[in-house]
Every structure is written in structure tokens, then in C-alpha cells.
């Protein structure tokens, strides 16, 4: 697994993060899918917001993004078995984009 963690404001909203992810994914020929607590209920409580960014073409791979508000971090990662032809380098570009965007706000 390869991972980058970015410090962000604890007040970053789901809509701001998801909008940023969707804009970046569109430029990368990819799509964003909300996962976990963003799409279903669990019997346990939790705060993490989690997304998968997947390439539109077969074999591109998957980049995972998790925001933990109480800690103020966004983790951008790619698992070895999901690296594909694109995701292995795309996670670095996405991490740089998030860092750039968080400095602007």
C-alpha cells in the first residue's frame, strides 16, 4: 500500500471535499464513488468519510480517499492489488492537488 496524509481543517465539509474530488477525477478520466458511511448506515458510530476514485477504463485501478474530521487529515492511498495502469501514480497527483487546494482556503 502507498499512502499520503494531508493535514486539513477539521471544518472541511463533505461537499467541499467531494466537489474537489469530482473536479479532479473529471480531468483524470475517472469517477468518484462515495463509500462506507456516506452511502449506508452502520450499527456502530464513526466519523470517517470515504471515497473511491476509479478510472473509467478497465484496468486503471482505484485510489482511496478518507477524511477524518476529528484528526483533520485526508488520507490518499492505493492498495497494491488496486494499482492498475493509472492509480499507482494518480494518488500522488491527487495528494498534491488536495495540498494545493487546502492552502488556498
N, C-alpha and C positions, 0 to 999 in steps of 0.2 A: 504494500500500500504506500502511496505517495500522498503527502498532505501538507497544506499550508494553512496556518491560522492567522486571522487578521483581527486586530482589536477594533471594535466599533462602539458607537454609542449604545448604551443599554436601552435607549429610547428608539432605536431604529425600528420602523414599523414593518410588518409583514408585507404591506403593499409596496413600500419603497424598495425592499429587497427583491420581491418578486418582479416588480417592474424593471429593475436594473438587470435581473437575470434574463428576463424575456427579451429585452433590447439587445443584450449581448448575444443571446442564443440565435436571434434572427440574423445577426451579422455572420454568425459561425455556421449557418445552415443546420441548426439544431432546434430542439424544443425543450420546454420546461414542464415538468410534471410535479405538482405538489405531492408529497408522500406523508405517511405516518399520521400524526395528529392534525395535520392540515386537511385531511380528507376523511378521517374516521375517528370514532370515539374509542377510548381505552378505559378499562376499569381502574387503572392507576393514573395518578396525576403526573403531569410533566409539562415542561415549557418549551422544549426544543421545537424548532420549525425546520423541516427537512424537505429538500427538493432533489430531483434527479434531472440532469441536463443530458439529453441523449441526442446523438447525431441522427439526422433524418434518413441517412443511407445506412443500409445494413453493414455491420462490422465497424462502425465508427466508435463505439464504446459509450461509457456513461461516466459523467462527472457528478459527484455528490456534493451538496451544499447543506450545511447545518448551522443554524443561528441559535445561540444560547443567550437569551437576553440577560439573565442574572449575572453572567460572567462577562458579557459584552464581547463575544467572539463569533466570528463566522469561520467555520472550517470548510475548506475546499479540498476535496480528495478524489483520488481514483484508486480503486482496488486493482490488483494485478490481473485478476481474471476479467476485468471490465475495461481494460486499457484501450483495446481496439486500435484502429488506424488513426484516430483523432484525439481521443480523450487523454492519452498519455502525455501530450503536450498542451492540450486545451486547458487543463486545470491550472497550469501556470499562468496562461493568458488571462483566465477568469480571475485568479487571485490578484494579479496586477491591476485589472480593471476595478475590482472592489476596493483595493487600496487607494487607487486614484480617486474614485467616487467618494470615499469616506473622507478624504482630505478636503474635498470641495464643500462638504456640508458642515 
